[in-house]
Amino acid sequence: MILNSVLNKNGNFKFDLLKIFAISQKHGTINTIMKKYILILSILFCAFVVCTSFLAPPGEQLWRFITGGRIRSQPAVGYNGIVYAISEDRYLYALNSEGVSLWRSDLKERVSDCFTIGYDGSIYIGLKNGIIIALNPHGKIIWKFNTKEPLKYSPALHGDGTLYFITDQGTIFALSHTGTACWKKNLDLCPSGSPVADADGTLYIPLNDQKLSALYPWGEEKWQLSLKGNPRTPAIAADGTLVLGTDLGNLYTIHPNGRILWSFTFNTEVLSPIIGRNGTIYGTLKNGQVFCIDKHGELLWIVSVGAALSRSCVIGSSGTLYVSADENHLSALSPSGTVLWSQQIQGEMTDLMLSRQGILYAGSSDWSLYAFKAETAMASPWPQYQHDALHSGQSSRKLARVSIEDLYGNNPDYLYFKNLLLSFNPYLMQKGLDEIQQRYDALAITSSRNYLFFLLGKVAGISITEIDKYYNYPEDGYSRIREQACRLYTLLGGFYARDLLLHLIEDEKEMSMKAVAIRCLGILQSDPEGSAVNHMASLILSGRGNTPDNSLARDITHTLRNIAYYNGALPASGIKTLLTISQGHYLKNVKEQALTVLQEIQ
């Protein structure tokens, strides 16, 4: 029985000391002295595992985890090092970097390659039946969205949390991180690769019929370009240049305005390229070759790895290229194209993935997830397929800082809302907010999103005491204006709204606006680092949150509930806050509400 406790469901060894202790105590098989010996052995074993992973030579298999079905989609790795894999047994698996299973979640439907990790750790999966599922980092489903069209390709992310999914029939959906539809657009052509997003929000979508489409972040078409061949998933260089291959053997570099800079022709399909330092382009060809081209289009080298290729390569921090071939082997190439090592693997591998922990991951048709000793990904514009271990598909290039006035100073719509919202006339400000609300409800906020977000932040963040120096009108009326501005600011800004909301909780003098910010954090829900929870905890635990009507404590309780549901857990400060409210000098219904949330979390 003790032996069974250290074997996982796949028969792999799993050192679970707590379970051994529990079983041994139940059956009286281990005395106190033996427990000490087991504790020492457990420490030595853990040290051995850690040292083995650090001292293993590059390319050595660290571990293998067997699922209940074939793995077709590329694994993903969160910021915390947890690796996620989707299996055709319809489960999502989460494992730590040592290969120990943390949990699995039953998706219940046929899975596809549509899969990404959000910037806050949420997991997004598109199923073949068209349903998008969002799970928190603990594997609990938090929302679903039905596109009613099959999904195959992974989405692109935006920094504010927006996700861009494209269906097999060519309909693109923009969803907020909470599952709310922002807009949708039918492109009339089926996709031939995954969409990617530039740092400025521009979406690039490879399409069948030999087209590449560029969309503004609000869905309006920017341009469409005809190519020779159906394009694959693009990469984005440090200056915004697109690099992509086609199924007819062409490699293109394209200016962000849609102009072809240069092209290079091979005699076989060019798979999705990657970009190293100095803009150097690396890629794989269907016939089993790997190539290197400089940013001006000069071929530097091309080598054969001896087998057909259907996956992209990845580049490590040392410049080493990692390639998986169809004949079940994994190869590493030096920056000059020399094969460093190669080894046979069971089954056909997925696209490779390099994690921040220096581990190379791949799924396989033999139902397994593999981990190999490697290195971190190169700090380059696009070091691996879909840019990073999250599958974000978003460029991390830095844009020049430009003021709103420089961008929109001559825009009539910007000037119109600026004159309304910054007039500090409550009637004009209310008119502006109502018009923004109408646009938001009609999904009609397009190119105006950036400057409306900026203006709403001005209204939400300004202090009533400053206004009263010049204007005289009821404080509660202006509070309502700021509350509406703060709510719209949150809805438009997504993750970008968090900093202002935390600032209001910390520094705002008016308690009513602290409450507004807390309610807006409840709308946002996401709090991956626990900063929002800590800010709210400081109010309650210091006694500053005990308002006469207990409204602030009520708002904090409600927001903590939303955060716990979305993130799957609360930090210790959140639990302590709820306990303090449930046991403190608060109204009975407020205390009961806090106790209910505590029970729900448990």
Secondary structure, 3 states (H helix, E strand, C coil): CHHHHCECCCCCECCCHHHHHHHHHHHCCCCHHHHHHHHHHHHHHHHHHHHHHHHCCCCCEEEEEECCCCCCCCCEECCCCCEEEECCCCEEEEECCCCCEEEEEECCCCEEEEEEECCCCCEEEEECCCEEEEECCCCCEEEEEECCCCECCCCEECCCCCEEEEECCCEEEEECCCCCEEEEEECCCCECCCCEECCCCCEEEEECCCEEEEECCCCCEEEEEECCCCECCCEECCCCCEEEEECCCEEEEECCCCCEEEEEECCCCECCCEECHHHCEEEEECCCEEEEECCCCCEEEEEECCCCCCCCCEEECCCCEEEEECCCEEEEECCCCCEEEEEECCCCECCCEECCCCEEEEEECCCEEEEEECCCECCCCECCCCCCCCCCCECCCCCCCCCHHHHHCCCHHHHHHHHHHCCCCHHHHHHHHHHHHHHHHCCCCCCCHHHHHHHHHHHHHCCHHHHCCCCCCCHHHHHHHHHHHHHHHHHHHHHHHHHHHHHHHHHCCCHHHHHHHHHHHHHHCCCCCCHHHHHHHHHHHCCCCCCCCCHHHHHHHHHHHHHHHHHCCCCHHHHHHHHHHHHCCCCHHHHHHHHHHHHHHC
